[in-house]
Amino acid sequence: MIGRIRVIGIGMGDPDQVTGEAARALATVDVFIVARKADAHGDLVAARQAVCDALIPADRAYRVVEVTDPRRGPDAGRDTAAYGKGVRDWHAARVKAYAEVIDGLAEHETTVGFLVWGDPALYDSTIRIVDALVERCAMQGRMVDHDVIAGISAPALLAARHRIPLNRIGAPVHITTGRRLVDEFDLGLGDVVVMLDGHLSCASLVDSFPDLELYWGAYLGSVDEVLVHGRLADVIEEVRRVRTEARARHGWIMDTYLLRQPGDAPAPAHAGPSFMAFPDVASWEPLTDGVVTVRPLTAADWPVLLAESNNDESLKWGFDGRPLTEAEARHKTAEAVREWRRGRVARFVIADADSGAGAGVLMVIRMGPPGIGVVGYGVVPDFRGRGFTSRALTLVCGWVFAHTDIQRLELGHKVGNVASGKAAERAGFTREGVLVGRLPNPDGTRSDEVSYFLLRPEA
Ligand SMILES: C[S@@+](CC[C@H](N)C(=O)[O-])C[C@H]1O[C@@H](n2cnc3c(N)ncnc32)[C@H](O)[C@@H]1O
């Protein structure tokens, strides 16, 4: 009957790297619960078994119960909210499956153990799942003790292998996932450690930050361990090649890397012009009127920007008549969150509230004297004529006046671009005048601009 649950960090799979405390804990466990993943690779299962074989005395009886891991569904393509819900549902299914094992323990089986790869505190759900199991037992009147034994994590081993500290003197370290890196990266973060990155996301930073130092490591702690170090732009192709070859050989890869700004000290956070920052993009609350939804533009939105830019209407009213390339769209969208954090430009995606499909883009730029925001927008052809622009403008302008120090919003369009002016007026903007020869045309001539304004409403 259950009396104790132990969460034991076993490092990167080499029995030599299991701490003495963890080794002693292993020898107290009656039943190990092990998740059997559908896509599990044999090397990891074998590494876990090798740890048990090496460290649990031969006369110590224990059993291993394999529990088929509930399916979690693909993470790629999910937004943060859907990703979070997917993970929570998956946890709940795991708790249920493990509870069944605990309920079926024999009388003499009192200690249950979970073997956790690396350190249980880092990107691992076992502690949360054990908390739920302990709570469930308490609700049934069974008091269960539990503890967590630390292990050597992938970042700790990466730093040791490269013979570097993870941080510079007095500076921060930011640990994140590949999924978040591109939108999140900023020189002010200090050193950045990236885990759970199936796509080598740092490749997207090469254009903007070629001089970053990359400390990369895969299969750390195993005989296949491989390390690469160098200037990001110089070594990215080598890392790509090593990853591809290793993945083909093993069928899987686990890698971790550190990105470090070269030189002595990290840049101060959000270096750049001293505009008041826009509210933190990470705490964005859904903005919708039921027909359109507006949210910050992120790296995943490049197809919307491409579709909005490359059509006859947009090219006709644009400045140079040149279509946007996919690389440019990817670069611009990848920069969007960083620009937002610098406080200069807030870029948004206009989405169809029903389907979630990207319908257009909108931006607010701080320009000219303090307190002025200039608005630009465009809707992809399939969504034109449905009032999306004025709806999105209304939502964003309301947000700007509620959450920033901007006092006056301005926008303009070329004389003749009637649809743009109508959308502005529907959103409450007032036509102000005509600015002669202000906007360039693709043929080298210049057009007059019709200008509009919207003032912060009186409090
Ligand atoms: C689910 S997380 C588990 C992290 C683990 N709890 C730790 O403390 O490192 C899996 C991620 O850890 C990193 N990782 C785990 N084992 C690794 C290894 N042997 N070499 C390099 N990175 C590894 C990879 O970034 C991988 O995507």
The ligand as an SDF file (V2000), in Angstrom:
LIG
                    3D

 27 29  0  0  0  0  0  0  0  0999 V2000
   11.7240   17.0630  -21.4800 C   0  0  0  0  0  0  0  0  0  0  0  0
   13.2050   17.9900  -21.3770 S   0  0  0  0  0  0  0  0  0  0  0  0
   13.9200   17.2690  -19.9800 C   0  0  0  0  0  0  0  0  0  0  0  0
   14.9970   18.0890  -19.3790 C   0  0  0  0  0  0  0  0  0  0  0  0
   15.6280   17.4450  -18.1810 C   0  0  0  0  0  0  0  0  0  0  0  0
   14.6920   17.3360  -17.0720 N   0  0  0  0  0  0  0  0  0  0  0  0
   16.8900   18.1780  -17.7210 C   0  0  0  0  0  0  0  0  0  0  0  0
   17.0130   18.4360  -16.5240 O   0  0  0  0  0  0  0  0  0  0  0  0
   17.7150   18.4740  -18.5630 O   0  0  0  0  0  0  0  0  0  0  0  0
   14.0890   17.3330  -22.7290 C   0  0  0  0  0  0  0  0  0  0  0  0
   15.1000   18.3090  -23.2630 C   0  0  0  0  0  0  0  0  0  0  0  0
   16.2790   18.2640  -22.4730 O   0  0  0  0  0  0  0  0  0  0  0  0
   17.4250   18.3890  -23.2620 C   0  0  0  0  0  0  0  0  0  0  0  0
   18.2000   17.1450  -23.1490 N   0  0  0  0  0  0  0  0  0  0  0  0
   17.8470   16.0430  -22.4970 C   0  0  0  0  0  0  0  0  0  0  0  0
   18.8010   15.1160  -22.5890 N   0  0  0  0  0  0  0  0  0  0  0  0
   19.8010   15.6530  -23.3030 C   0  0  0  0  0  0  0  0  0  0  0  0
   21.0610   15.2030  -23.7420 C   0  0  0  0  0  0  0  0  0  0  0  0
   21.4960   13.9880  -23.4370 N   0  0  0  0  0  0  0  0  0  0  0  0
   21.8340   16.0430  -24.4680 N   0  0  0  0  0  0  0  0  0  0  0  0
   21.4060   17.2650  -24.7760 C   0  0  0  0  0  0  0  0  0  0  0  0
   20.2220   17.7570  -24.4010 N   0  0  0  0  0  0  0  0  0  0  0  0
   19.4280   16.9540  -23.6660 C   0  0  0  0  0  0  0  0  0  0  0  0
   16.9430   18.6040  -24.6890 C   0  0  0  0  0  0  0  0  0  0  0  0
   16.8480   20.0030  -24.9230 O   0  0  0  0  0  0  0  0  0  0  0  0
   15.5790   17.9790  -24.6600 C   0  0  0  0  0  0  0  0  0  0  0  0
   14.7280   18.5170  -25.6400 O   0  0  0  0  0  0  0  0  0  0  0  0
  1  2  1  0
  2  3  1  0
  2 10  1  0
  3  4  1  0
  4  5  1  0
  5  6  1  0
  5  7  1  0
  7  8  2  0
  7  9  1  0
 10 11  1  0
 11 12  1  0
 11 26  1  0
 12 13  1  0
 13 14  1  0
 13 24  1  0
 14 15  1  0
 14 23  1  0
 15 16  2  0
 16 17  1  0
 17 18  1  0
 17 23  2  0
 18 19  1  0
 18 20  2  0
 20 21  1  0
 21 22  2  0
 22 23  1  0
 24 25  1  0
 24 26  1  0
 26 27  1  0
M  CHG  2   2   1   9  -1
M  END
$$$$
